[in-house]
Amino acid sequence: MKYVYVFACHEDEQALCQLELRTLLGADAVIGARYAVSARRVEPSRSPFLKLRMDVAYEAESLAELASELETLTVRGSTFKVVFAETDTAVTYDRQRSVERELGLGLRGKAEMRRPEQYFAVTELGGRWLFGEGSYGEAVWLQHQQKPQNYSTALGTRLARAVVNIAVPEVAGTRLIDPCCGIGTVLVEAMSMGIDIVGCDINPLAVRGARVNLDHFGMPDVVQIADMRTLVPHGQNQPSYDALILDMPYNLCSVLPEAEKLDMLQTARRLARRAVIITTEEIDPLLTEAGFHIDSRCTVHKGNFSRQIIVCV
């Protein structure tokens, strides 16, 4: 089975979007400027960038040939809608609507523009016409912006959701930890995707805020007050978690000592097999000293402020 995805991102988030999609869709995925083709089936709502997934069921050399093939298609339910998905070439509004009408007229069922029971998508990609069932993504991360507890240095929900996907591409059976969870932005995004996650923070006020936010979204309390460096029992050799997300603490007025940063990274290395480290500073030498291998990375800009997202194994 082949799947075509349509995505959109801001210029400042292109590197993050590319890293997330490569992780979710696999190394064999073909990723263009606004579309991706993959053999992996991912729910569009998982990503803050995916808008539509097409489950390709028909391919043809021409639109007329495609329309002929669709004569055998039976619509599931009583109503449907055909939508044109823009991929590698720009197509005018009028041409998109024309294609939708031409294919829709040949389907067995009733066209419904507002609330159809089934969506179909069509696109022209690489000189071929593709058609299949379409699924739209829901901006779940956007709903999570409206939480009762916030602070200025917390990750945005869009970034947090992408980072969770980079840390945990496969949800089933994966245990995730956020050992400096703050007000729980990463926890909320992970739990909304059904990921098994726990969090802790050394700051009691942050933990209290995280609990308020989790409760606001009807999520269980999975946080504790703890210094992450105390989470690994002495002598433990096997990691307790499959993945870890660590947003390195920073302060505009004071600098965390190098020894303390190294201690945190060494703890992270012992806690999980895979780690996504978020930092505003250059820490590559410390990552190497902590025993990490840098697998991939990107930089996310917001005005004059930049964060590095570093995937370590």
Secondary structure per residue as TSV (DSSP state, phi and psi in degrees):
chain	resnum	aa	ss	phi	psi
A	1	M	-	360.0	140.8
A	2	K	E	-116.5	141.8
A	3	Y	E	-124.8	135.5
A	4	V	E	-111.0	129.0
A	5	Y	E	-115.1	140.1
A	6	V	E	-110.9	131.6
A	7	F	E	-134.8	165.2
A	8	A	-	-146.8	141.0
A	9	C	-	-152.3	156.6
A	10	H	-	-72.0	154.7
A	11	E	G	-54.4	-38.9
A	12	D	G	-69.9	-14.9
A	13	E	G	-109.9	9.4
A	14	Q	H	-60.0	-44.7
A	15	A	H	-65.1	-40.4
A	16	L	H	-64.0	-45.6
A	17	C	H	-59.3	-46.0
A	18	Q	H	-62.4	-43.2
A	19	L	H	-64.8	-43.0
A	20	E	H	-63.6	-45.7
A	21	L	H	-66.6	-39.6
A	22	R	H	-61.5	-36.9
A	23	T	H	-71.6	-45.7
A	24	L	H	-71.7	-41.1
A	25	L	H	-95.3	-11.2
A	26	G	-	97.7	158.0
A	27	A	T	-65.2	-23.6
A	28	D	T	-84.4	-5.6
A	29	A	-	-65.6	143.4
A	30	V	E	-96.5	118.6
A	31	I	E	-118.2	118.3
A	32	G	-	-98.6	-160.4
A	33	A	S	-71.0	-30.5
A	34	R	S	-146.8	15.0
A	35	Y	E	-145.1	162.6
A	36	A	E	-143.5	148.5
A	37	V	E	-123.8	128.8
A	38	S	E	-150.0	157.4
A	39	A	S	-86.8	-6.1
A	40	R	S	-90.5	138.5
A	41	R	-	-100.1	111.6
A	42	V	-	-120.9	135.3
A	43	E	-	-66.2	125.8
A	44	P	G	-58.0	-30.8
A	45	S	G	-68.0	-14.7
A	46	R	G	-64.3	-39.6
A	47	S	S	-97.4	142.0
A	48	P	S	-74.8	-4.6
A	49	F	S	-108.9	-26.9
A	50	L	E	-73.2	132.2
A	51	K	E	-106.3	-34.4
A	52	L	E	-154.0	141.5
A	53	R	E	-120.4	131.2
A	54	M	E	-109.1	123.4
A	55	D	E	-88.6	97.2
A	56	V	E	-65.0	120.5
A	57	A	E	-117.5	-22.5
A	58	Y	E	-134.9	140.9
A	59	E	E	-135.2	142.9
A	60	A	E	-151.2	159.2
A	61	E	S	-76.3	-27.0
A	62	S	S	-139.7	163.4
A	63	L	H	-66.2	-37.6
A	64	A	H	-64.0	-41.3
A	65	E	H	-64.9	-40.7
A	66	L	H	-62.2	-45.2
A	67	A	H	-58.8	-37.6
A	68	S	H	-66.7	-40.9
A	69	E	H	-64.6	-33.2
A	70	L	G	-75.3	-6.4
A	71	E	G	-62.9	-21.7
A	72	T	G	-92.1	-4.5
A	73	L	-	-77.1	130.8
A	74	T	E	-105.2	125.0
A	75	V	E	-73.5	132.0
A	76	R	E	-81.4	120.2
A	77	G	E	93.9	-176.2
A	78	S	E	-98.6	-17.8
A	79	T	E	-132.3	154.2
A	80	F	E	-149.4	167.4
A	81	K	E	-145.0	135.7
A	82	V	E	-102.5	127.5
A	83	V	E	-120.2	142.4
A	84	F	E	-88.6	128.4
A	85	A	-	-104.5	116.1
A	86	E	-	-75.6	130.0
A	87	T	-	-121.0	-99.7
A	88	D	S	-89.5	-11.6
A	89	T	S	-131.1	145.7
A	90	A	-	-74.8	135.5
A	91	V	-	-126.8	132.9
A	92	T	-	-63.7	157.8
A	93	Y	H	-58.3	-46.5
A	94	D	H	-62.5	-40.2
A	95	R	H	-66.4	-39.5
A	96	Q	H	-60.7	-47.6
A	97	R	H	-64.3	-36.0
A	98	S	H	-63.4	-44.2
A	99	V	H	-63.1	-44.1
A	100	E	H	-58.8	-44.1
A	101	R	H	-66.4	-43.8
A	102	E	H	-60.4	-43.8
A	103	L	H	-75.7	-38.5
A	104	G	H	-62.4	-34.6
A	105	L	H	-65.1	-25.1
A	106	G	T	-90.9	-5.5
A	107	L	S	-85.0	148.0
A	108	R	E	-86.5	103.9
A	109	G	E	155.4	-176.0
A	110	K	E	-109.0	124.9
A	111	A	E	-71.8	136.8
A	112	E	-	-140.4	119.6
A	113	M	S	-82.4	-30.3
A	114	R	S	-92.4	-55.5
A	115	R	S	-132.9	69.2
A	116	P	-	-73.7	155.0
A	117	E	S	-79.1	-22.1
A	118	Q	E	-143.9	134.8
A	119	Y	E	-102.7	141.3
A	120	F	E	-121.6	149.7
A	121	A	E	-124.3	148.7
A	122	V	E	-136.8	145.0
A	123	T	E	-154.1	160.8
A	124	E	E	-111.1	118.6
A	125	L	E	-138.4	123.6
A	126	G	T	60.9	31.6
A	127	G	T	82.1	5.0
A	128	R	E	-122.6	152.2
A	129	W	E	-96.8	129.9
A	130	L	E	-120.0	144.7
A	131	F	E	-146.1	142.8
A	132	G	E	-178.7	178.9
A	133	E	E	-65.9	140.4
A	134	G	E	-112.4	143.4
A	135	S	E	-130.5	126.5
A	136	Y	E	-89.5	147.1
A	137	G	-	-84.6	148.6
A	138	E	-	-107.1	134.5
A	139	A	-	-78.3	70.3
A	140	V	H	-60.8	-42.1
A	141	W	H	-57.6	-32.1
A	142	L	H	-67.7	-37.0
A	143	Q	H	-63.5	-31.8
A	144	H	T	-79.3	-6.2
A	145	Q	T	-67.0	-27.6
A	146	Q	-	-88.1	69.8
A	147	K	-	-114.2	152.4
A	148	P	S	-68.4	-30.5
A	149	Q	-	-111.5	127.2
A	150	N	-	-140.6	156.6
A	151	Y	-	-147.0	158.8
A	152	S	T	-63.6	-30.5
A	153	T	T	-92.4	1.4
A	154	A	S	-69.0	152.5
A	155	L	-	-63.6	144.1
A	156	G	-	-70.0	153.8
A	157	T	H	-64.8	-33.7
A	158	R	H	-64.6	-47.2
A	159	L	H	-65.1	-43.5
A	160	A	H	-60.3	-41.0
A	161	R	H	-66.1	-41.7
A	162	A	H	-63.2	-41.4
A	163	V	H	-63.3	-40.2
A	164	V	H	-61.1	-42.3
A	165	N	H	-65.1	-35.3
A	166	I	H	-68.4	-36.7
A	167	A	H	-75.3	-36.8
A	168	V	-	-131.5	79.7
A	169	P	S	-68.5	-31.6
A	170	E	-	-111.8	114.5
A	171	V	-	-72.8	-46.3
A	172	A	T	-59.7	125.5
A	173	G	T	76.5	7.1
A	174	T	-	-98.5	128.6
A	175	R	E	-103.7	127.3
A	176	L	E	-120.7	145.6
A	177	I	E	-132.1	141.4
A	178	D	E	-117.9	97.8
A	179	P	T	-82.3	-5.3
A	180	C	T	-132.4	66.1
A	181	C	-	-75.6	-14.0
A	182	G	T	56.2	-132.0
A	183	I	T	-86.8	10.4
A	184	G	S	88.7	21.3
A	185	T	H	-60.5	-45.2
A	186	V	H	-66.4	-39.5
A	187	L	H	-59.0	-46.2
A	188	V	H	-61.8	-46.7
A	189	E	H	-63.5	-44.1
A	190	A	H	-63.6	-46.5
A	191	M	H	-67.1	-30.7
A	192	S	H	-68.0	-17.4
A	193	M	T	-100.1	6.5
A	194	G	T	79.1	20.8
A	195	I	-	-86.7	137.2
A	196	D	E	-78.1	106.5
A	197	I	E	-135.6	148.6
A	198	V	E	-130.5	159.4
A	199	G	E	-142.5	159.4
A	200	C	E	-150.4	164.5
A	201	D	E	-156.6	147.1
A	202	I	S	-76.5	-17.3
A	203	N	-	-93.3	113.9
A	204	P	H	-60.2	-33.9
A	205	L	H	-66.9	-37.7
A	206	A	H	-65.2	-44.5
A	207	V	H	-62.2	-40.7
A	208	R	H	-61.4	-42.3
A	209	G	H	-64.5	-39.1
A	210	A	H	-62.6	-41.5
A	211	R	H	-65.2	-38.2
A	212	V	H	-63.4	-43.5
A	213	N	H	-67.4	-42.5
A	214	L	H	-61.4	-44.0
A	215	D	H	-63.7	-37.3
A	216	H	H	-58.0	-35.6
A	217	F	T	-97.9	12.8
A	218	G	T	70.6	28.1
A	219	M	-	-104.9	150.0
A	220	P	-	-71.1	159.1
A	221	D	-	-77.6	111.7
A	222	V	-	-121.4	22.6
A	223	V	E	-117.2	155.9
A	224	Q	E	-143.7	156.7
A	225	I	E	-82.8	117.6
A	226	A	-	-165.7	148.0
A	227	D	-	-82.8	122.9
A	228	M	G	-54.8	-26.7
A	229	R	G	-70.9	-10.3
A	230	T	G	-97.1	0.0
A	231	L	S	-80.5	-17.8
A	232	V	S	-100.4	112.7
A	233	P	-	-59.8	145.2
A	234	H	T	-59.2	130.7
A	235	G	T	87.8	-2.7
A	236	Q	-	-72.8	128.4
A	237	N	-	-103.8	-32.6
A	238	Q	S	-89.9	133.7
A	239	P	-	-60.3	142.7
A	240	S	S	-83.4	-19.2
A	241	Y	E	-131.1	155.7
A	242	D	E	-78.4	-33.4
A	243	A	E	-147.9	155.9
A	244	L	E	-140.3	141.8
A	245	I	E	-120.1	120.7
A	246	L	E	-123.7	110.3
A	247	D	E	-91.3	101.8
A	248	M	-	-58.3	129.1
A	249	P	-	-61.4	141.6
A	250	Y	-	-147.7	160.0
A	251	N	-	-148.2	134.9
A	252	L	S	-68.7	-19.3
A	253	C	S	-103.5	-17.5
A	254	S	-	-142.3	158.1
A	255	V	-	-115.0	132.6
A	256	L	-	-69.8	129.6
A	257	P	-	-58.3	145.8
A	258	E	H	-57.5	-40.7
A	259	A	H	-62.4	-37.8
A	260	E	H	-70.4	-39.5
A	261	K	H	-61.2	-44.8
A	262	L	H	-62.5	-41.0
A	263	D	H	-59.8	-43.0
A	264	M	H	-64.4	-43.1
A	265	L	H	-69.1	-36.9
A	266	Q	H	-65.4	-37.8
A	267	T	H	-64.2	-44.1
A	268	A	H	-58.6	-39.2
A	269	R	H	-63.8	-36.0
A	270	R	H	-79.0	-26.4
A	271	L	H	-76.0	-36.2
A	272	A	E	-142.5	155.0
A	273	R	E	-75.6	-30.1
A	274	R	E	-133.5	137.7
A	275	A	E	-137.4	141.0
A	276	V	E	-112.3	114.8
A	277	I	E	-102.5	130.2
A	278	I	E	-111.5	125.2
A	279	T	E	-146.7	150.6
A	280	T	S	-99.8	-1.9
A	281	E	S	-121.6	166.5
A	282	E	-	-78.8	113.8
A	283	I	-	-129.1	15.8
A	284	D	H	-54.4	-46.6
A	285	P	H	-60.0	-37.2
A	286	L	H	-68.2	-38.3
A	287	L	H	-62.0	-42.8
A	288	T	H	-64.2	-44.0
A	289	E	H	-64.2	-31.2
A	290	A	T	-76.8	-8.4
A	291	G	T	99.4	10.1
A	292	F	-	-87.5	150.9
A	293	H	-	-111.9	127.0
A	294	I	E	-80.2	116.9
A	295	D	E	-88.7	-43.5
A	296	S	E	-161.5	169.0
A	297	R	E	-165.0	165.8
A	298	C	E	-157.7	167.7
A	299	T	E	-120.7	134.7
A	300	V	E	-113.0	125.3
A	301	H	E	-104.6	142.9
A	302	K	E	-141.0	95.4
A	303	G	T	66.3	-127.1
A	304	N	T	-89.6	1.6
A	305	F	E	-100.3	134.8
A	306	S	E	-130.5	142.8
A	307	R	E	-122.7	138.2
A	308	Q	E	-95.0	133.3
A	309	I	E	-109.5	113.3
A	310	I	E	-119.7	121.0
A	311	V	E	-93.2	122.5
A	312	C	E	-123.0	146.0
A	313	V	-	-133.9	360.0
